[in-house]
């Protein structure tokens, strides 16, 4: 009888330690782009959001793999179901046609950036007119600002290109994440820390999501499993350890 109780106790312990979806061990291919500090091929563990995402999926019993692609290609491949998920997506109504959105997101504070000597204020983007504005290739901001006739949209594939163009006066301003711009200025343009500034106020808080392709079977379930995984890594403390390990300090307005 004692042997049976010990066997049952050991069995229950093992069952409790198994993630809830481990039986399937579904493989998840996650597309992302070089967008430090969130994701990137040269970042520790692919960037802090990449590490959070993989940890959450692993906790939920999935076998997750990250691949880094140009943003436009990552978006299209996930739409087509060639990749299961896309990391770094904003929410738009149009995208809900292609993607399932989990609840979890990271608050991304988006600003306009200009050279320090320029005295700029605004209420709406039209107040910058006429101007040439740098935006990320494939970003929904490109379509948004093209609708403003007096703004010329200049699309680039990296944040570094926008920084260089601004410093050389090839654009008047650009829009991007403060986390990302601060990262690249500190790492790659330290001599220009005082040459670029944000234009107040913050343009918007753009929530960053991991989205699931609707071409994938049970995509809605996968989104729910991901949220369960996020809750689990927050509960066991690993979520905050990842943020601390990467030196991330959430922006405080």
C-alpha positions in Angstrom: 0.0 0.0 0.0 2.9 2.4 0.9 4.5 1.6 -2.5 1.2 2.4 -4.3 0.9 5.7 -2.4 4.5 6.6 -3.2 3.9 5.7 -6.9 0.8 7.8 -7.0 2.5 10.7 -5.3 5.4 10.6 -7.8 2.9 10.4 -10.7 0.9 13.4 -9.6 4.1 15.4 -9.1 5.3 14.6 -12.6 1.8 15.5 -14.0 1.8 18.8 -12.2 5.2 19.7 -13.7 4.1 19.0 -17.3 3.0 22.1 -19.2 -0.7 21.9 -20.1 -0.2 21.6 -23.8 2.9 19.4 -23.7 1.2 16.4 -25.2 1.0 18.0 -28.6 4.5 19.6 -28.6 3.2 21.8 -31.4 6.1 23.5 -33.2 5.7 27.3 -33.6 7.8 29.3 -36.1 7.9 32.9 -35.0 8.9 35.6 -37.5 10.4 38.8 -36.2 12.7 41.6 -37.5 15.8 43.4 -36.5 14.1 45.9 -34.2 16.2 46.3 -31.1 15.8 46.0 -28.2 12.6 44.0 -28.9 14.0 41.4 -31.4 17.1 41.0 -33.5 19.7 38.6 -34.8 22.6 40.2 -32.9 20.8 40.6 -29.6 21.1 38.4 -26.5 18.6 35.5 -27.0 17.1 37.4 -29.9 16.0 40.4 -27.8 13.9 40.6 -24.7 10.5 40.3 -26.3 11.7 37.3 -28.3 12.9 35.7 -25.1 9.7 36.4 -23.3 7.7 35.0 -26.3 9.7 31.8 -26.5 9.6 31.3 -22.7 5.8 31.8 -22.7 5.3 29.3 -25.6 7.7 26.8 -23.9 5.7 27.1 -20.6 2.6 26.3 -22.6 4.1 23.2 -24.0 5.1 24.4 -27.5 8.4 24.0 -29.3 9.1 27.6 -30.4 11.7 28.8 -32.9 12.5 32.4 -33.9 13.6 33.5 -37.3 14.6 37.1 -38.2 13.4 38.5 -41.5 12.9 41.9 -43.1 9.6 43.3 -41.6 7.6 43.3 -44.8 8.6 39.7 -45.6 7.9 38.6 -42.0 4.4 40.1 -42.3 3.6 38.5 -45.6 5.0 35.1 -44.7 2.9 35.0 -41.5 -0.2 36.2 -43.4 0.3 33.2 -45.8 0.8 30.8 -42.9 4.4 30.1 -43.9 5.3 31.3 -40.4 3.0 30.5 -37.5 3.3 33.8 -35.6 4.7 37.3 -36.0 6.4 39.2 -33.2 6.3 43.0 -33.1 2.9 43.7 -34.7 0.7 46.6 -33.8 -3.1 46.3 -33.7 -5.1 47.4 -36.8 -8.6 46.3 -37.7 -7.3 45.2 -41.1 -4.8 42.9 -39.6 -7.5 41.0 -37.6 -8.5 39.5 -41.0 -5.2 37.7 -41.0 -4.2 37.4 -37.4 -5.5 36.2 -34.0 -4.4 38.6 -31.3 -3.5 37.3 -27.8 -4.3 39.7 -24.9 -0.7 40.3 -23.9 1.1 43.3 -25.3 4.1 45.5 -24.5 3.5 49.3 -24.3 5.5 51.0 -27.0 5.8 54.8 -26.7 5.9 56.3 -30.1 7.4 59.7 -30.7 8.4 62.0 -33.6 12.2 62.6 -33.7 13.9 65.8 -35.0 17.3 67.4 -34.8 17.9 69.2 -31.5 18.2 72.7 -33.0 14.7 72.5 -34.5 12.0 74.2 -32.5 9.0 72.0 -33.2 5.6 71.6 -31.6 2.5 69.9 -32.8 -1.1 69.0 -32.0 -1.6 66.9 -35.1 0.9 65.5 -37.7 -0.4 68.1 -40.2 1.4 70.8 -38.0 4.7 69.5 -39.4 3.8 70.3 -43.0 5.5 70.6 -45.4 8.0 68.0 -44.3 9.7 64.8 -45.3 9.0 62.1 -42.7 10.9 58.8 -42.3 8.9 55.7 -41.5 9.6 52.0 -41.2 9.1 50.0 -44.4 5.8 48.1 -44.2 4.6 50.1 -41.2 1.0 51.2 -41.1 2.3 54.7 -40.4 3.4 54.9 -44.1 -0.2 54.6 -45.3 -1.5 56.9 -42.5 0.9 59.7 -43.4 0.5 59.4 -47.1 -3.1 60.5 -46.6 -1.7 63.9 -45.4 -0.9 65.5 -48.7 1.7 67.9 -47.4 3.8 65.2 -45.9 6.3 63.2 -48.0 6.8 59.7 -46.7 10.3 58.2 -46.9 10.3 54.5 -46.2 13.4 52.8 -44.9 14.2 49.2 -43.7 16.2 50.1 -40.6 16.0 52.6 -37.8 19.7 53.4 -38.3 18.8 54.7 -41.8 16.3 57.1 -40.4 18.9 58.3 -37.8 21.5 58.9 -40.5 19.0 60.6 -42.8 17.9 62.9 -40.1 21.5 63.8 -39.1 22.3 64.6 -42.7 19.1 66.6 -43.3 17.7 64.2 -45.9 14.5 64.0 -43.8 12.9 66.5 -41.5 11.7 64.1 -38.9 11.0 60.4 -38.4 8.6 58.4 -36.2 9.5 55.3 -34.2 9.6 53.6 -30.8 11.5 55.5 -28.1 12.8 52.2 -26.7 14.2 51.3 -30.1 15.6 54.8 -31.0 17.3 55.2 -27.6 18.9 51.7 -28.0 20.4 52.5 -31.5 21.6 56.0 -30.6 23.3 54.6 -27.4 24.9 51.6 -29.2 25.7 53.0 -32.7 25.5 56.8 -32.6 26.9 57.7 -29.1 28.5 60.9 -30.4 25.0 62.1 -31.5 23.1 61.6 -28.2 22.6 65.3 -27.9 21.8 65.9 -31.6 18.4 64.2 -31.7 15.4 64.8 -29.6 11.7 63.8 -29.2 8.9 66.2 -30.1 6.5 66.3 -27.2 3.9 65.0 -26.6 4.2 61.3 -27.2 2.3 60.6 -30.5 0.7 57.4 -29.2 1.2 54.3 -27.1 1.4 51.6 -29.7 0.9 48.2 -28.1 3.3 45.5 -29.5 1.8 42.1 -30.0 2.7 38.5 -30.9 0.1 37.6 -33.4 -0.9 34.2 -34.8 -1.6 33.5 -38.4 -5.3 32.6 -39.1 -3.9 30.1 -41.7 -2.8 28.0 -38.8 -5.3 25.4 -37.4 -6.5 26.3 -33.9 -4.9 29.7 -34.1 -7.3 31.1 -31.5 -6.4 28.3 -29.1 -2.7 29.0 -29.7 -3.3 32.7 -28.8 -5.0 31.6 -25.6 -2.2 29.2 -24.8 0.3 32.0 -25.3 -1.5 34.2 -22.8 -1.5 31.3 -20.3 2.2 31.0 -20.8 2.7 34.7 -20.2 0.7 34.5 -16.9 2.8 31.5 -15.9 6.2 33.1 -16.5 5.0 36.3 -14.7 3.8 34.1 -11.7 7.2 32.2 -11.4 9.2 35.4 -11.8 11.0 34.5 -15.0 9.2 37.3 -17.0 10.8 40.0 -14.8 14.1 38.3 -14.7 14.2 38.4 -18.6 13.5 42.1 -18.6 16.2 42.8 -15.9 18.7 40.6 -17.7 18.3 42.7 -20.9 18.6 45.9 -19.0 15.1 47.1 -20.0 13.5 49.9 -18.0 9.9 50.4 -19.1 9.4 54.0 -20.2 7.9 56.3 -17.7 6.3 59.5 -19.3 
